[in-house]
Amino acid sequence: MKFKDILSILALLIFPILGFSQSYKIDVKISDLKEKEIYLGYYYGDKTYVSDTIKLNAKGEGTFKGDSLLDQGVYIVVLPSKNYFDVLIGDDQEFYVETSTDNLIQNLKIKGSEENSAFKDFQQFMMNKQIESANIQKELQKYNEESDSIKILKDQLKDLSNEVQAHWDKTIAENNGKLLGVLIKAMKNPEIPEIDIPEDIENKDSVRWFHSYKHNRQHYFDHINFSDERFLRTPIFHKKLETFFTKTLIQDPDTLITYIDKVISKTEGKEEMFQYIVRYFFNTYTQSNIMGMDKVVVHLADHYYLTDKVDWLDEENEKKLKEHVAKLRFNLIGNLAQDLKMETYNEEYARLHDVNAKYTLVYFWEPNCGHCKKVTPKVHELYHEYDRSEFEVFAVYTQTNKAEWEKYVIENGLDDWINVWDPYNLTNFRFFYNVYSTPTIYLLDKNKKIIAKRIGEETVRNILEIELGKRNISDEIKKEHN
């Protein structure tokens, strides 16, 4: 037998003795909870899942155990009352936990896991500091801004904040590389450096805001290691993604796409992290109610889902996605609207791109649509508030009953619109404008670029009033912030 083979055999014999366990064993005692089922769950993104279930004995004791290690992350022990407490599953996967139902965290005792002991101390420290902060905030409400007590209390809050930050840094340093240290570090927000603003700058608040926004945009994920897949099994990671992309960044599709690509690029070589993030982005922007986010969906499809980078789509869903994206691609905000040459009920022809107005409303509708009956009179009223050089309506009847259409137009005085139809669908308008319901509204600028779509009459009114000078945009911003 070769010497290296002997070493291999010795390693197999020695490793178990030295404690390199490949299983988990969490002993639990909840003294006042007897003969009840409890659950071991884990976070995954913004959801929680059950990993194990046990029934406590007459002494309130039980053991979660398994023959393989758990994926590292933040786990929860859930009681029948739905109350729960967190434990960290890191390198230590054999330890003892004891508590009671009257105060799960305050009564928590840990044995066999230094990391969970530190985690418990950190939680209790933060709870105590939150109580102190709440008491100071309550005191602040008793005084007016001129009171000397206000300054004293605000200084106390500042000192408390510094104490918390110092404790965070100490805990991070003591748990460097461990899950606890990684989690606390990830919770830290970027510190915004002070800037000197020249006295001759009038709008100093705007300058400060942009400085803060730019710094946050560049440094928000400084403390997140996207190759560390432990983050996925924590309540922190999903929240960080959500906050950055829905609350920190300006909700402009091009800006979002830039940072989506930057974040995804950080997951290279980490399949689970890549899959989670790509799915998060796709689901978020597919379901978004913000106009224009379909541009993000098309980008995600073109650069990820419909490439060899994604392997979790089956053939049927891939086909559906291709069809969906094809319908979106031609009517994205900022695109040149597809030209439509259609017949009027007078058997003449009108072309969308020939309309000479600063703004053109493309209005897909039908007389028997209940919602159209409510919207159409409002659009017609708006139509008469502007002259034709400013605003025109290109009204597309989507059905095939000419007599019904013509009768409704004449009886309701809509004959001053550009009324057109395409009974044989020669223009393929349903595809190019993704018309699957009525009414469907697109607003175009003078160059026939799409500036808004699938909006209501009130939104059209707001845009026109601002763009055509009836209302000042700065007044709208002030109103929004008041």
C-alpha positions in Angstrom: 0.0 0.0 0.0 1.3 3.5 -0.9 2.1 6.0 1.8 -0.5 8.5 0.4 -3.2 5.8 0.6 -2.4 5.2 4.2 -2.7 8.9 4.9 -6.1 8.9 3.2 -7.4 6.1 5.4 -6.0 7.7 8.5 -7.8 11.0 7.6 -11.1 9.2 7.3 -10.6 7.6 10.7 -9.3 10.7 12.5 -11.7 13.4 11.1 -14.9 12.1 12.9 -12.9 11.9 16.2 -11.8 15.5 15.8 -15.4 16.6 15.5 -15.8 17.4 11.8 -19.5 16.6 11.9 -21.6 16.4 8.8 -24.9 16.5 10.6 -26.9 19.0 12.7 -28.3 18.6 16.2 -30.1 21.4 18.0 -31.4 20.5 21.4 -34.3 22.7 22.5 -36.0 23.2 25.8 -39.0 25.5 26.3 -39.9 24.8 29.9 -43.5 26.0 29.8 -44.4 24.4 26.5 -45.0 20.6 26.8 -45.9 18.0 24.3 -46.4 20.5 21.5 -45.0 20.6 18.0 -42.5 23.2 17.1 -40.8 24.0 13.8 -37.4 24.9 12.6 -37.7 27.2 9.6 -35.4 29.4 7.6 -35.5 32.6 5.7 -35.2 32.6 1.9 -35.5 36.0 0.4 -38.7 37.6 1.8 -40.3 34.3 2.7 -39.8 31.6 5.3 -39.9 27.8 4.9 -40.1 24.9 7.3 -37.0 22.7 7.5 -37.8 20.4 10.4 -40.6 19.6 12.8 -40.4 17.9 16.3 -42.7 17.3 19.2 -41.5 18.4 22.6 -41.8 15.9 25.5 -43.4 16.3 28.9 -40.5 18.4 30.0 -40.6 20.7 27.0 -37.5 19.1 25.5 -36.8 18.0 21.9 -34.1 17.8 19.3 -33.9 19.0 15.7 -31.4 16.7 14.0 -30.4 15.5 10.5 -27.7 13.5 8.8 -26.4 16.4 6.7 -25.5 19.9 7.5 -28.0 22.7 7.1 -27.4 25.4 4.6 -26.0 28.3 6.6 -28.2 31.3 7.3 -30.7 32.7 9.8 -33.2 30.1 11.0 -36.3 30.5 13.2 -37.8 28.3 15.9 -41.6 28.7 15.6 -44.0 27.9 18.4 -47.7 26.8 18.0 -48.7 30.4 18.9 -46.7 31.5 15.8 -44.2 33.4 18.0 -40.6 32.6 17.1 -37.0 33.4 17.8 -34.0 33.4 15.5 -30.9 31.3 15.7 -27.9 31.4 13.5 -26.9 28.3 11.6 -23.2 28.8 10.8 -20.3 26.5 11.4 -21.7 25.5 14.8 -24.6 23.2 14.1 -24.7 21.3 17.4 -25.9 23.4 20.3 -28.5 23.8 23.0 -31.2 26.4 23.2 -33.4 27.1 26.2 -36.1 29.7 26.7 -39.7 30.2 27.9 -42.8 31.6 26.2 -43.3 34.7 28.3 -40.2 36.4 26.8 -38.4 34.3 24.1 -35.4 36.5 23.6 -34.8 37.8 27.1 -35.0 34.3 28.6 -32.8 32.7 25.8 -29.9 30.6 26.9 -27.4 29.1 24.5 -24.8 26.4 25.1 -22.3 25.0 22.6 -22.4 27.9 20.1 -20.3 31.0 20.7 -21.8 32.6 17.6 -25.4 32.2 18.8 -24.4 33.4 22.3 -23.0 36.6 20.7 -26.1 36.9 18.5 -28.3 36.7 21.6 -26.2 39.4 23.4 -26.4 41.6 20.2 -30.3 41.2 20.0 -30.7 42.1 23.7 -28.3 45.0 23.4 -30.3 46.4 20.5 -33.7 45.9 22.3 -32.4 47.8 25.3 -31.1 50.7 23.1 -34.4 50.8 21.2 -36.2 51.3 24.6 -33.7 54.1 25.5 -34.2 55.8 22.2 -38.0 55.6 22.5 -37.9 57.1 25.9 -35.8 60.0 24.7 -38.1 60.5 21.7 -41.0 60.6 24.1 -39.3 63.3 26.2 -38.6 65.4 23.0 -42.3 65.8 22.4 -42.7 67.6 25.7 -40.6 70.6 24.6 -40.6 73.3 21.9 -37.6 73.8 19.6 -36.3 76.8 21.7 -36.0 74.8 24.9 -32.6 74.1 26.3 -33.8 70.6 27.1 -34.2 69.9 23.3 -30.5 70.3 22.8 -29.7 68.0 25.7 -32.0 65.3 24.5 -30.8 65.5 21.0 -27.2 65.2 22.2 -28.3 62.1 24.2 -29.8 60.6 21.0 -26.5 61.3 19.2 -24.5 59.7 21.9 -26.8 56.7 21.9 -26.4 56.4 18.1 -22.6 56.5 18.5 -22.7 53.9 21.2 -24.8 51.6 18.9 -22.4 52.1 16.0 -19.4 51.3 18.2 -21.1 48.1 19.4 -21.8 47.1 15.9 -18.2 47.6 14.8 -17.0 45.7 17.9 -19.3 42.8 17.2 -18.3 42.8 13.5 -14.6 42.7 14.4 -15.1 39.9 16.9 -17.1 37.8 14.4 -15.1 38.6 11.3 -16.0 36.1 8.5 -18.7 34.5 10.6 -22.3 34.8 9.7 -23.1 37.2 12.6 -20.3 39.6 11.6 -21.4 39.4 7.9 -25.1 40.1 8.8 -24.4 43.1 11.0 -22.0 44.6 8.5 -24.6 44.2 5.8 -27.1 46.2 7.9 -24.9 49.2 7.9 -25.9 52.0 5.6 -23.4 54.1 3.6 -22.1 57.1 5.6 -22.7 60.2 3.6 -19.7 62.5 3.7 -20.2 66.2 4.3 -19.8 68.6 1.4 -19.1 72.3 1.3 -21.7 74.2 -0.7 -20.7 77.7 -1.9 -22.8 80.5 -0.4 -23.9 81.7 -3.9 -25.8 78.4 -4.5 -29.5 79.1 -4.1 -31.0 75.7 -3.9 -28.7 74.1 -1.3 -31.2 71.4 -0.4 -31.2 70.1 -3.9 -27.4 70.0 -4.0 -27.4 68.0 -0.7 -30.1 65.7 -2.0 -28.2 64.9 -5.2 -24.9 64.4 -3.3 -26.6 62.0 -0.9 -28.4 60.2 -3.8 -25.2 59.8 -5.8 -23.2 58.5 -2.8 -25.9 56.0 -1.9 -26.2 54.9 -5.5 -22.4 54.2 -5.6 -21.9 52.7 -2.2 -25.2 51.1 -1.1 -23.9 47.5 -1.6 -20.3 48.1 -0.2 -21.0 45.7 2.7 -22.7 43.0 0.6 -20.6 40.2 -0.8 -22.7 38.8 -3.7 -20.6 35.6 -3.8 -21.7 34.8 -0.2 -24.8 32.7 -0.7 -25.5 32.6 3.0 -27.2 36.0 2.5 -30.1 34.3 0.6 -31.1 32.6 3.9 -31.4 35.8 5.9 -34.2 38.4 6.2 -31.6 41.1 5.3 -30.6 40.5 1.7 -34.0 40.7 0.0 -34.8 43.9 1.9 -31.6 45.5 0.8 -32.3 44.7 -2.8 -35.9 45.9 -2.5 -34.9 49.2 -0.8 -32.2 50.0 -3.3 -34.2 49.3 -6.5 -37.6 50.6 -5.4 -36.8 53.4 -2.9 -33.2 54.5 -3.4 -32.8 54.7 -7.2 -34.8 57.1 -9.4 -37.5 55.0 -11.0 -36.3 55.5 -14.5 -36.0 52.3 -16.6 -32.6 53.1 -18.1 -31.1 53.9 -14.6 -32.6 50.7 -13.2 -31.3 48.6 -16.1 -27.8 50.0 -15.5 -27.7 48.9 -11.8 -29.5 45.6 -12.5 -26.7 44.6 -14.8 -24.1 45.8 -12.2 -25.6 43.7 -9.5 -26.1 40.6 -11.6 -22.5 40.8 -12.8 -21.4 40.5 -9.1 -23.0 37.0 -8.9 -20.7 35.4 -11.5 -19.9 31.8 -10.6 -22.6 31.7 -7.9 -25.5 29.9 -9.5 -28.0 30.1 -6.7 -27.4 33.8 -6.1 -27.6 34.5 -9.8 -30.9 32.6 -10.1 -32.4 34.3 -7.1 -31.5 37.9 -8.2 -32.5 37.4 -11.8 -35.8 36.0 -10.8 -36.3 38.8 -8.2 -35.8 41.4 -10.9 -38.0 39.7 -13.4 -40.9 39.2 -11.0 -40.6 42.7 -9.6 -40.7 44.5 -12.9 -43.2 42.2 -14.5 -45.6 43.0 -11.7 -44.7 46.7 -11.5 -47.5 49.3 -11.7 -45.1 52.0 -12.7 -45.4 53.0 -16.3 -42.4 52.1 -18.5 -41.1 49.2 -16.5 -41.8 46.8 -19.3 -38.5 48.2 -20.8 -36.8 46.5 -17.9 -38.7 43.3 -18.6 -37.6 43.3 -22.2 -34.0 43.9 -21.2 -34.0 41.0 -18.7 -35.5 38.7 -21.3 -33.0 39.7 -24.0 -29.9 39.6 -21.8 -30.7 36.8 -19.4 -33.9 34.7 -19.8 -33.7 34.1 -23.5 -30.0 33.4 -23.5 -27.9 30.4 -22.4 -27.4 32.2 -19.1 -30.8 30.9 -17.8 -31.5 27.1 -17.8 -34.6 26.9 -15.6 -37.2 27.8 -18.3 -39.0 24.9 -19.9 -39.8 25.0 -23.6 -43.4 26.1 -23.2 -42.6 29.0 -20.8 -39.8 30.1 -23.0 -42.1 30.3 -25.9 -44.7 32.3 -23.9 -42.0 34.7 -22.8 -40.8 35.3 -26.3 -44.4 36.1 -27.4 -44.9 38.4 -24.5 -41.7 40.3 -25.1 -42.5 40.6 -28.8 -45.7 42.4 -27.9 -43.9 44.8 -25.6 -40.9 45.5 -27.7 -42.7 47.9 -30.2 -44.5 50.0 -27.7 -41.9 50.9 -25.1 -41.8 54.4 -23.6 -39.4 56.5 -25.8 -40.0 54.3 -28.9 -41.3 55.8 -32.2 -44.9 54.7 -32.3 -45.8 52.3 -35.1 -47.4 54.2 -37.9 -51.1 53.3 -38.6 -52.8 54.0 -41.9 -56.4 53.2 -41.4 -59.8 53.8 -43.0 -62.3 56.4 -41.6 -66.0 55.7 -41.6 -66.2 58.1 -44.5 -64.1 55.6 -46.5 -61.1 57.8 -46.6 -57.7 57.1 -45.1 -55.8 58.7 -42.2 -52.3 58.1 -41.1 -51.1 58.5 -37.5 -47.7 60.0 -38.4 -49.5 62.6 -40.5 -51.2 64.1 -37.5 -49.8 67.6 -37.0 -50.1 68.3 -33.2 -47.7 68.7 -30.3 -49.4 65.8 -28.6 -51.5 63.0 -30.1 -53.7 60.6 -28.1 -54.0 57.2 -29.7 -57.3 55.9 -28.2 -58.3 52.2 -28.8 -61.9 51.8 -27.9 -65.3 50.3 -28.7 -68.9 51.5 -28.1 -70.1 48.5 -26.0 -67.2 48.5 -23.6 -68.5 49.5 -20.2 -65.2 51.3 -19.2 -65.0 53.0 -22.6 -68.5 54.5 -21.9 -67.1 56.2 -18.8 -63.7 57.3 -20.3 -64.7 58.4 -23.7 -66.8 61.5 -22.6 -63.9 62.6 -20.4 -61.4 62.3 -23.2 -63.7 64.2 -25.5 -64.1 67.0 -22.9 -60.3 67.2 -22.5 -60.1 67.3 -26.3 -62.0 70.5 -26.5 -59.8 72.3 -23.9 -57.0 72.5 -26.5 -56.7 73.6 -30.1 -55.8 71.0 -32.7 -52.2 72.2 -33.1 -51.7 71.3 -29.4 -53.7 68.1 -29.0 -55.4 65.6 -31.3 -57.1 62.3 -30.8 -56.5 59.4 -33.2 -59.4 57.1 -32.2 -59.2 53.5 -33.3 -62.4 51.4 -33.2 -61.2 47.9 -32.5 -64.3 45.9 -33.6 -65.9 45.2 -37.0 -69.5 46.5 -36.8 -69.3 49.7 -38.8 -72.9 50.7 -38.5 -72.8 50.4 -34.7 -69.5 52.4 -34.5 -70.7 55.2 -36.9 -74.0 55.5 -35.0 -72.3 55.9 -31.7 -69.8 58.4 -33.0 -72.4 60.7 -34.5 -74.9 60.4 -31.6 -72.2 61.3 -29.1 -70.6 64.1 -31.1 -67.3 62.3 -31.5 -67.1 63.0 -35.2 -64.5 65.8 -34.6 -61.9 63.2 -33.7 -59.9 61.3 -36.3 -62.0 58.2 -36.2 -60.5 55.1 -37.9 -60.8 51.3 -38.0 -59.1 48.3 -39.4 -61.7 45.5 -39.8 -59.2 43.1 -41.5 -56.4 43.9 -39.1 -54.1 44.8 -42.0 -52.0 47.1 -39.7 -51.6 44.5 -37.0 -52.4 47.2 -34.5 -53.2 44.8 -31.6 -49.7 43.4 -31.8 -47.8 46.7 -32.2 -49.8 48.4 -29.5 -50.4 45.3 -27.3 -54.1 45.9 -27.3 -55.7 43.2 -25.3 -58.4 45.3 -23.6 -60.2 48.6 -24.1 -59.9 51.4 -23.6 -56.1 51.4 -24.3 -54.4 54.9 -24.3 -51.1 56.0 -25.7 -49.8 59.6 -25.6 -47.3 60.6 -28.3 -45.2 63.7 -28.7 -45.0 65.8 -31.8 -42.4 63.4 -33.3 -44.8 60.5 -32.5 -42.6 59.1 -29.8 -44.4 57.3 -27.0 -44.3 59.4 -23.8 -47.0 57.6 -21.9 -49.2 54.6 -22.2 -52.0 52.6 -20.6 -52.9 55.7 -18.5 -56.2 57.2 -17.5 -57.8 60.5 -18.7 -56.6 62.3 -15.5 -53.0 61.4 -16.2 -53.3 62.6 -19.7 -54.8 65.9 -18.4 -51.9 66.3 -15.9 -49.3 65.7 -18.6 -50.9 68.2 -21.0 -51.4 70.9 -18.4 -47.7 70.7 -17.4 -46.2 70.3 -20.9 -48.4 72.9 -22.5 -47.8 75.4 -19.8 -51.1 75.4 -17.9 -49.4 74.2 -14.7 -45.9 74.7 -13.5 -43.9 71.5 -12.9 -42.1 73.0 -9.9 -45.5 73.6 -8.2 -46.3 69.9 -8.7 -43.0 68.9 -7.1 -43.7 71.2 -4.1 -47.2 69.8 -3.8 -45.8 66.3 -3.8 -43.4 67.0 -1.0 -45.8 68.9 1.2 
